[in-house]
Amino acid sequence: MYLKGLGIACHPPVLIPEVGEGRENEAQKTIRGLRDLAMKVAEIKPQVIVCITPHGNVFRDGVAVVYENRLQGDLENFGHPEIRMEKECDMGLLDELNIGFGKNQCHTIFLNQKIADEYKIELNIDHGLLIPLYFIEKYYRSYKIVHITIGELSLIELYRMGKVIREAVEANGKDAMILASADLSHCLKDEGPYAFNPMGPLFDENIVSGIKDKNYYSILTIPHQVYEPAGQCGLRPIIMGLGATDGLATEAAVFSYEGPFGVGYMSAFIDLQDEKIPSLLDRYEKDKMLNYKERRLNESSYVALARATINTWVQRGRKLNFDYYQEQVELPADELEALLNTQAGVFVSLHKQGELRGCIGTTGPVTENLAQEIIRNAIEAATYDPRFMPVEEPELMDLEIKVDVLGIPEPVTDVAELDAKKYGVIVEKDLHRGLLLPDLEGVNTPAEQIAIAKQKAGILESETDIVLQRFQVIRYQ
């Protein structure tokens, strides 16, 4: 086997003496852990290190792979341009990755200098990789690199891409390892980069114990409600790296973990073994099917209609025929009456593994009845939300759907009349209009509601001459 293992390394620039100016002494455990990781790399002598970073050019809809012969980077952004590095890239492995990602329909972009110029971005070894490579270079230098930046894709998509990386390494025929650059929670202390959040320590414990105990499934399925408020940057690189271990026995060692500056720093290495074990992807698919069946069993008629609409649109490329649908599905008489004879604004929200996947709606009715309003906005949310790529067929069973039926907006003369849990808010200024639904995760105050609605409308945050309205919703899920 050419792929020897997965290294996980933190990347705080403060560990470099010139940057830390003495503060690095507060993180000696981390420095020793990175030294141990570097010595492990020197022991296995990889010809290629596949580097996965959260701090390169991050795209919402795909993973970025640098396709250049050489890359360089420095710590100029941290006041020390003299600390620099230049490495050759393994073009053979890059070609194998291009083939593998394409064959498996992975969302990627391969960036050469011409494409980078079009996007007005730089191609370099970012600090997320330069820091761990700085320690590795002290013990071993005879390697080429591949530079990969995670995208804002789902965890399972990144895990699957990790498996494709392993297949590409084997096809390339050179000894290699994966290096996942990963700081953990940034919310361990109030004096850290962000305020303390109880999900921070919980997240870090999940990651560290998951590696130690080789319970990688607990990492793959960590809830969004835990990792999002934890303020971390390392989960996706770790998940992508773990995907390369799928179906193989491993030996894992955590060299160090601490949180001296309110940020969780871990270094670890996972050795790959030849022994085959059950795939976590198979387990995930079985669990997904069970969850999907349970979700379908418990969801409301309105949500079932939205789901049937999206399935029909994505799988067959056509709009759901409600007349035919109501003949096939037994709907309660009162709900059928409302669907056929009520008009209201409707928002359809899609989530995938806890993360927003699409949300489109109407503040007032634009179709003849509630059924058509749901059908219209379900298609819009799945296909035309400009923030996301259209929903694809493999995602359908992952979708969690909510349907909000809006009440009639009423004017607000004082912010005290708002309640972030009870009321949605509409903000208007001239021709600009923004809406935010009530009771959204992470939005706890009317001030936060107004700020987000202003941003959506393109209204300056400092603008006070605005018109406010509030509305209630009936939420179906």
N, C-alpha and C positions, 0 to 999 in steps of 0.2 A: 504494500500500500504506500502510495507516494505522499498522501496527506498524513502528516505525523501528529497533528494535534491543533488545539485551539488555545491561544493565549489571550487572557483578558487583562487589560492594563488601564489604570486611571491616567489622567493627563493634566494635572495641575502645573502650570508654568512655575509656580512658587517653589517647586522642588529643585529647580535649577539655581545654584548659588547666586549667580549674577542677578537673577530676577528676585529671588527670595530675600537676599540681603540679610540672612540670618533667620528669617521665618521658617526656612526649610528645616531648621532644627526641631520645630514643633511637630514634624511629620517623619520622624526617623523610622518609625515602623513601616510606613509606606515606602520610603526610600530603600529599606532592606528588602521589602517585598518585590519591588521592581528590579532590584539587583538579582534576587533569586530567580525571577522570571527571565532576566537576561542570560543568566548562567544556564538555564534550561534550554534556551534558544541556541546557545553556543554548543550545548551537548548534542542536540539533534541535527545541527548544521543544515538548515533548510537552504535550498537554492533560491527559493522564492518565498516571500512573506506577502500573503494576501491581506492587505490592510483595510479594515472597515472602520470608518470614522463618522461621528455625528456632526463634525464641524467643517466639512467641505461644502460643496455646492449642493444644498438640500433642495430637492424638488418635491412638491406635494404628490405628484402622480407617478413617480418612478425613481429608481435607483440610478445614481450617476457613476459611471466608470470612466476614468481618465484613460484616453487612448493616445499616449505620446511615448516617445522613446526614453525620455528622461524627465524627472521632476526635481524641483528644488524648493526649499522653504527656509524660513528663518523666524526669529522671534522679534522682528521689528515692531510688531504691534504691542509688545511687552517691553519695549525700550532697549532691545539688544539685537540689532540686525547682524552683529558679528557672530551670533550663535546661529549657524546655518547648516544645511545638509543638502546634498544632492545625491539622488539614487537613480540607477537605470531601471527601466520598467521591463517586465518580461512580456514581449510582444506575442510570443507563442501562446502563453496562457490567456492573454487578452483575446486572441483570436478564438480560442476554445470557449471562452466565456461568451463571446458574441454569438457563436453557434448555439451553445447550450441555452442561453437566455432566450434566443429567438425561437428555438425548437419548443421550449416549454412555455412560450407566450408570457414571459416575464416582462413587467413594465420597467424598461431601462432606457437610458440615453448614454451613448458612448461619446465622450467629449474630447475632440481634438482642439487645437488652437483656433482653427477657423470657426468652429461652432461656438467655442468660448467667446470669441470676439463678437459673434452675432448676439449672444446673450449678455454681453458686457460683464463677464465674470472672469476671474483669474483661475488658472490651473497651478496649484502648488501643493507642497506637503504642508498641510495645515497643522496648527499646534496640537490638535487631537492626536496626530500621529507622530509629530516631531518629538514630543516629550517621551513617550515610551521608546521610540527608536533611538533617542539620545542615550538612554540607559543600555539598550541592546548593543549599540555601537561600541561601547566600552569593552565588550567581550567578544563580539562577533560582527564582521562586516561583509562577509562574502555572500551577499544575497542581492537579488533583484526584488522589486516590489510590484504589486498591483494596487492601485488606489481606488477604493470604492467608497462612495458616500451614501448612507442610508437615505431612503425616501420616506415620506409620510404615508407609507402603506400600512396595511393591517399586519399584525404580528405573524399571522399564519402565512401570509404572502412572503414575508421576509424569511421565515423559517424554510419555506419551500425553496426559495432562492439560494439559501445556504446549501441545501442538498445539491443543487445544480453546480454550485462552486466546487463541491467535492468531486463531482463527475468530471468537471473541466480539468481539475488538477490531475486526476487519474489519466485522462486523455492526453494531457500535456507531457506526462512521463518524467517529471522532475520532482525531487523531494520538496515538500512545501509545508507551511503551517499558515494558520489564519491568526491574525492579531486583531482583536476587537477592542477598540478604544472606548472606554466606558467609565465616566464618573457616575456615581449612584446619586442618591437624593441630595439636593441642595437645600433642604429644609429641616436639617437636623437640630439647628440652634437658631434662636432669634438673631444672634450676631453674625449669622452666615449670610450668603448672598440673598436669601429670601427669608421671610419670617418662618418660624417653626410651624410645622404641620405634623400632626400625629401620624399621618400616612407615610412620612419620611422614614422614620425608624422601621415601620412595618414593611415598607418596600425593601429596604436594605436587608432586613432579616430574611425576607423571602428569597432574595437573590443569593446571598451568601450561603444560607442553609441549602438552597436548591443546588448550588454547585457542590458543596461539601458532600451532600447526601446523594448526589447524582439524580436528584429528583427534578429533571429538566422540564417535566410536564407542568410542574407548579410554576415555573417561570413562563412557559409558553402561554399558560392560561391565567396569568395574574390579572385580576380585574382592573378595568379602566378606572374604577373609583379609587383604586389604590395608587396606580402608577402615575396618573395625571396630576393629582395634587402633590405628589412627592417631589415634583420639580426636578426630574432627572434627565440626563441626556444619554444614558448608557443602555437602556433596555433594548432598543432596536438593534444596535450593533451586536449585543450579546445573543439575541434571538437569532439573528442571521448566522452568527458563528455556530450556534448550537444546531442549526439546521444541517450543517455539514457533518454532524455526528450521528444523524438519524439512522437507526437500525444497526448501530455498532456498539459493542461493549466499550466502556471507557474506564479510565482511572483519573480521578480528579483531585487536585490539591489547591487549597486556598493559601497563598503565601502570606497574605496580610489583609487586614481590614481595619480601618479607623476613620473617624470623622473630625479631625482636629480643627477645621475652619468652618464647621457647619455643613460640610460636604462629605459624602461617603466615598472613600477611596479603597478600592479592592484590587489586588493582583492575584491571578490564579492561572492554572494551566490544566487542560484536559487532554490526556493522552488517548489516542485511538487504538483500539485492539482489533484483531482480525475476527474475533467472535461476533456472530450475528445475533441480534436481539430483536424483539418486536418493535416495529416502527411506531413512533409517536404520532406520525401522520395518520396511520390507520386508526389508532385510538381516538385521535381528534375527530376524524370523520364519523366514527360511531357515536361519539358524544354529541357531535353536531346534529346528527339525525335524530337522536333522542330529544335534544333540546328543541329542535324544529317541530317535532310532533307535539311536544308539550305546549309549545307556544301557539301552534295552530288550534289546539284543543281549547285553550283558554282565551284566545283573543276575541274581541267584540266583532259584531257584524260589520261595523264600519271599517275596522282594520282589515278584516277578511276581504272586503271589497277592494280596498287599496292594494292588498297583496295580490289578489287575483288580477287586478289591472296591471300591476308591474310585471307579474309573471307572463301575462299574455303579450305585453309590449316587448319585453326582452326576448322571450323565447320564440314568438311568432311574428313580431314586427307589426302588430296591428292593435287597434284600440278595442278594449273590451266592449262587447255588446251587452248592455245591462238587461235588455228584454230577455235575451237568452240566459243570462246569468241567473236571473230571479226564478227562471223555470227549473234550473239545475240545483239551486241552493234553497233550503228551507229557511226563510226569514220570518221572525216574529211579526205578526200583523202590524203592531204599532211602529216597529222600525221600518217596515216596508212603506207604511203610510208616510212616515217622516221623510224617507229617502225620495219618494215620488212627489210629495206635495209641499215640501219645505224648501225655502231658499235661505242660504247663509254663506258667509265667508268661511273658507276651510283652509287649514294648513296641514300638509302631510310632511312628517319628519321621519327620516330614515337614519338609523344608527347601525353600525357594524362593529361588533365586539366593543360596545360602549362608546365608540367615537362617531361623531356626526358624519353621515354619508350623503346627506342631501336634505334640503328643506325648502319647500316652495309653497306659497299659499296666496289667498285672496282675502283682502280685508272686508269685502262685501261680495255678494253673489254676482257671478258673471255668466252663469249657465241657468238652465231652466229649473233645475232642482238639485237637492243635496247629493243625490247619487252621481249626477254628472259633474258636480263640483269636486267630489272626491276623486272620480276617475280622471278628470282633467289635471288636478294638482298632484295626484300620484305619479302620472306620467312625467309631469314637469320636474318633480323632485328627483325621480330616478334618472332623468335623461338630460335636463336642461339647467340644472343648478350650475352656474358658471364657476363655482369653486371646486368642482369635482368632475372627474371623467364619468361618462354614463355608466350606470350599473351594468355589470356583465353577468351572464348566466351562472357561472360558478359561485357568485356572491349571493344568489337569491335566498338560499337557506340560512345565510348568516344575518339577514336583515331583521332588525327590530323596528316595528312601524308604529307610529302614533298618529292619530287623526284628531286635530283640534277643531271643533266647530265654534266659530266666534259669535259672541253676542254683539249687539249694536254698540258702537263706540259712543262714549259720552264725554263732554268737555271737562277739563280739569283746570282749576284756577290756582291750585296750591299743591306742591309736591307732597304735602302731608296727606293728600287724598289718595295717594298711590300706595300699593302694597305689592312687593315683588313676587310674592307667592300667590296672591289672589287675582291681581290684575295684570294684563298685558298693557303695553304703552305704545302710543303712536306719537311721533315727534314730527312737526312740520315747520318748514321755513321757506316761504315763497313756493317754488315748485319742487322743493326737496321734501321727501317723506320717508321716514323710517319706522319700522314696526319691530317690536320684540315681544315674544310670547311670555306668559307668566310661568313661574315655577320651573325655571331652568337651572340645571346644575351649575354651580359656581357663580350664579347671579343672585345676590342676597339682599340688595337694597335698591330702592327706587333710583338713587343716584347712579348706580351701576347700570340699571336698565336704560336710563336716559342717555348715558354716555355711549352705550353700545348702539342704541337706536340712532343717535346722532351720527356715529361713525358709518353705519349702514346707509344713512341718507346722504352722506357727504356734507354734513353740517359741521362747522368748526366746533370743537369742544368748548371754546370760550364764548360761543354765541348764546346769549340769554333771551333774545327776542324771538321766542319760539312758541308754537301752539302745541299744547299737550292734550291728548285724549287717552282715556283708559277703556279697557274692555275686559270682559270675562270670557272664559272658554269652558266648554265641556270637553274633557280630554278622554279619548278612547284609546285603549292599548290592549 
